[in-house]
Amino acid sequence: MNSNTHRLQMILADTPINTVLPAIAQLNLPNWWLAGGAVRNTVWSSIFGNDCGLGIKDFDIAFFDIQGNRSQELAAKATLTEQFPHDEFDVKNQASFARWRFGSRPYTSTEDAIAEWLHTATAVGVRLDTQGQWQFFTPYGLDDLFDGIIRPTPAHTHNIDAHNKASGFLQKCPNLRLA
């Protein structure tokens, strides 16, 4: 574990993410990661404190099962909602993305999908392995996340959605910066 991933684990260890991760691991979803806004906003709130109004809206859980269907997503969401009734969970099989998101290319893995999320600070995954050890997926590193930089991933450099979302982040957390 490098110093950046160690820092990330230290930040997340004292948050709801640390409580939710073991429950997600129990679901045994293939090649799963908790990524997206829950991780990003937890880190930004930790770094920027009360000036940052970004909290956990939902927990984005991405997994990859080429044979999978919607029932896996719904069952996982139902199990987590039962355990954590005050939280929202978004569970998505990345193997089926191209089937329902027009214009998307099929992904080859969960990592392939996360690397194409809108912003580099959002494309950060955490999970527990079968021994309960933290693992991290950081295709663009963690500097943007720790520095509060909103940078589109290469696939979204000219995407208006990435720009619009960035504006929303800035309104709620004025210490962030656009790349």
DAMONOR-V892947 format. One record per residue. RES is the residue in one small letter. PSI is psi in whole degrees, -180 to 180 (* if undefined). NEAR is the number of other ideal C-beta (glycine too) atoms within 12 Angstrom. D_FIRST is the distance of its C-alpha to the first C-alpha in Angstrom with 1 decimal. Layout:
# DAMONOR-V892947
res:RES psi:PSI near:NEAR d_first:D_FIRST
res:RES psi:PSI near:NEAR d_first:D_FIRST
This chain:
# DAMONOR-V892947
res:m psi:126 near:16 d_first:0.0
res:n psi:175 near:13 d_first:3.8
res:s psi:-33 near:13 d_first:6.7
res:n psi:-45 near:22 d_first:8.1
res:t psi:-33 near:24 d_first:6.1
res:h psi:-44 near:15 d_first:6.2
res:r psi:-43 near:21 d_first:9.7
res:l psi:-45 near:35 d_first:10.4
res:q psi:-40 near:30 d_first:9.8
res:m psi:-40 near:20 d_first:12.0
res:i psi:-46 near:28 d_first:14.5
res:l psi:-23 near:35 d_first:14.9
res:a psi:-26 near:19 d_first:15.0
res:d psi:35 near:13 d_first:18.4
res:t psi:172 near:26 d_first:20.0
res:p psi:-24 near:28 d_first:21.8
res:i psi:-40 near:40 d_first:18.8
res:n psi:-27 near:25 d_first:17.5
res:t psi:-36 near:24 d_first:21.0
res:v psi:-34 near:35 d_first:21.4
res:l psi:-49 near:36 d_first:18.2
res:p psi:-35 near:23 d_first:19.6
res:a psi:-39 near:30 d_first:22.9
res:i psi:-43 near:37 d_first:21.7
res:a psi:-37 near:28 d_first:20.0
res:q psi:-22 near:17 d_first:23.4
res:l psi:-20 near:30 d_first:25.1
res:n psi:38 near:18 d_first:23.6
res:l psi:139 near:32 d_first:23.8
res:p psi:132 near:22 d_first:22.9
res:n psi:54 near:28 d_first:19.7
res:w psi:153 near:41 d_first:19.4
res:w psi:142 near:42 d_first:17.2
res:l psi:122 near:48 d_first:18.0
res:a psi:-177 near:46 d_first:18.2
res:g psi:-148 near:36 d_first:20.7
res:g psi:-35 near:35 d_first:22.6
res:a psi:-45 near:39 d_first:21.3
res:v psi:-52 near:46 d_first:17.8
res:r psi:-52 near:48 d_first:19.2
res:n psi:-33 near:38 d_first:22.0
res:t psi:-43 near:38 d_first:20.1
res:v psi:-47 near:40 d_first:17.9
res:w psi:-39 near:39 d_first:21.1
res:s psi:-38 near:31 d_first:23.1
res:s psi:-43 near:29 d_first:20.7
res:i psi:-44 near:26 d_first:20.7
res:f psi:-4 near:26 d_first:24.4
res:g psi:-145 near:13 d_first:25.9
res:n psi:-17 near:14 d_first:29.4
res:d psi:-13 near:17 d_first:30.1
res:c psi:114 near:24 d_first:28.0
res:g psi:27 near:20 d_first:29.8
res:l psi:119 near:34 d_first:27.3
res:g psi:-169 near:23 d_first:26.4
res:i psi:109 near:30 d_first:25.4
res:k psi:-45 near:19 d_first:28.3
res:d psi:168 near:26 d_first:26.9
res:f psi:115 near:43 d_first:23.8
res:d psi:113 near:40 d_first:23.4
res:i psi:117 near:43 d_first:22.4
res:a psi:138 near:46 d_first:22.4
res:f psi:175 near:38 d_first:22.8
res:f psi:116 near:29 d_first:24.5
res:d psi:105 near:27 d_first:27.5
res:i psi:-29 near:21 d_first:30.2
res:q psi:-1 near:11 d_first:32.7
res:g psi:167 near:27 d_first:31.9
res:n psi:178 near:15 d_first:34.3
res:r psi:-29 near:17 d_first:34.6
res:s psi:-32 near:15 d_first:35.2
res:q psi:-48 near:28 d_first:31.5
res:e psi:-46 near:30 d_first:30.6
res:l psi:-40 near:18 d_first:33.4
res:a psi:-43 near:20 d_first:32.8
res:a psi:-45 near:34 d_first:29.1
res:k psi:-43 near:30 d_first:30.2
res:a psi:-43 near:17 d_first:33.0
res:t psi:-46 near:23 d_first:30.9
res:l psi:-39 near:34 d_first:28.4
res:t psi:-35 near:21 d_first:31.4
res:e psi:-41 near:15 d_first:33.1
res:q psi:-33 near:21 d_first:30.2
res:f psi:75 near:24 d_first:29.6
res:p psi:-17 near:11 d_first:33.1
res:h psi:3 near:15 d_first:32.4
res:d psi:156 near:26 d_first:29.5
res:e psi:142 near:21 d_first:29.7
res:f psi:133 near:35 d_first:27.8
res:d psi:104 near:26 d_first:27.9
res:v psi:119 near:38 d_first:27.0
res:k psi:130 near:38 d_first:27.5
res:n psi:112 near:36 d_first:27.5
res:q psi:-17 near:41 d_first:26.4
res:a psi:-24 near:30 d_first:28.6
res:s psi:5 near:26 d_first:31.7
res:f psi:-47 near:29 d_first:31.1
res:a psi:-22 near:19 d_first:33.5
res:r psi:-33 near:19 d_first:36.1
res:w psi:-9 near:16 d_first:36.5
res:r psi:105 near:15 d_first:35.1
res:f psi:134 near:8 d_first:37.8
res:g psi:-4 near:11 d_first:36.8
res:s psi:143 near:18 d_first:33.2
res:r psi:153 near:15 d_first:32.3
res:p psi:138 near:20 d_first:31.0
res:y psi:154 near:29 d_first:27.2
res:t psi:-13 near:18 d_first:25.8
res:s psi:170 near:26 d_first:22.6
res:t psi:-41 near:37 d_first:21.0
res:e psi:-40 near:27 d_first:18.5
res:d psi:-41 near:26 d_first:21.7
res:a psi:-49 near:37 d_first:23.2
res:i psi:-37 near:41 d_first:20.4
res:a psi:-18 near:29 d_first:20.2
res:e psi:12 near:34 d_first:23.9
res:w psi:166 near:40 d_first:23.8
res:l psi:-45 near:34 d_first:25.7
res:h psi:152 near:43 d_first:23.2
res:t psi:-37 near:35 d_first:19.9
res:a psi:-14 near:44 d_first:18.8
res:t psi:-25 near:40 d_first:20.1
res:a psi:60 near:39 d_first:18.3
res:v psi:123 near:46 d_first:15.0
res:g psi:146 near:45 d_first:14.3
res:v psi:149 near:42 d_first:12.7
res:r psi:171 near:39 d_first:13.7
res:l psi:139 near:29 d_first:13.6
res:d psi:-177 near:16 d_first:13.9
res:t psi:-18 near:11 d_first:17.0
res:q psi:2 near:10 d_first:15.6
res:g psi:13 near:13 d_first:14.7
res:q psi:143 near:16 d_first:10.9
res:w psi:141 near:28 d_first:9.4
res:q psi:154 near:27 d_first:8.7
res:f psi:144 near:32 d_first:9.0
res:f psi:113 near:31 d_first:11.6
res:t psi:75 near:33 d_first:12.1
res:p psi:-24 near:29 d_first:14.9
res:y psi:17 near:30 d_first:16.0
res:g psi:-170 near:22 d_first:12.9
res:l psi:2 near:34 d_first:12.9
res:d psi:-46 near:21 d_first:15.5
res:d psi:-42 near:30 d_first:18.4
res:l psi:-51 near:41 d_first:17.2
res:f psi:-27 near:27 d_first:16.5
res:d psi:-1 near:22 d_first:19.7
res:g psi:38 near:34 d_first:21.8
res:i psi:128 near:29 d_first:22.9
res:i psi:106 near:34 d_first:24.6
res:r psi:128 near:29 d_first:24.5
res:p psi:146 near:29 d_first:25.8
res:t psi:162 near:27 d_first:23.9
res:p psi:-35 near:19 d_first:25.8
res:a psi:-16 near:25 d_first:27.8
res:h psi:22 near:26 d_first:29.0
res:t psi:-37 near:17 d_first:29.9
res:h psi:25 near:12 d_first:33.6
res:n psi:123 near:19 d_first:33.2
res:i psi:-32 near:13 d_first:35.4
res:d psi:-40 near:19 d_first:33.4
res:a psi:-41 near:29 d_first:30.3
res:h psi:-46 near:21 d_first:32.5
res:n psi:-41 near:17 d_first:34.2
res:k psi:-39 near:27 d_first:31.0
res:a psi:-41 near:30 d_first:29.8
res:s psi:-41 near:17 d_first:33.1
res:g psi:-40 near:21 d_first:32.6
res:f psi:-44 near:33 d_first:29.2
res:l psi:-37 near:24 d_first:30.9
res:q psi:-38 near:16 d_first:33.7
res:k psi:-21 near:25 d_first:31.6
res:c psi:82 near:31 d_first:29.1
res:p psi:-13 near:18 d_first:31.0
res:n psi:-10 near:22 d_first:28.2
res:l psi:162 near:35 d_first:26.5
res:r psi:146 near:18 d_first:27.4
res:l psi:141 near:20 d_first:28.3
res:a psi:* near:22 d_first:27.0
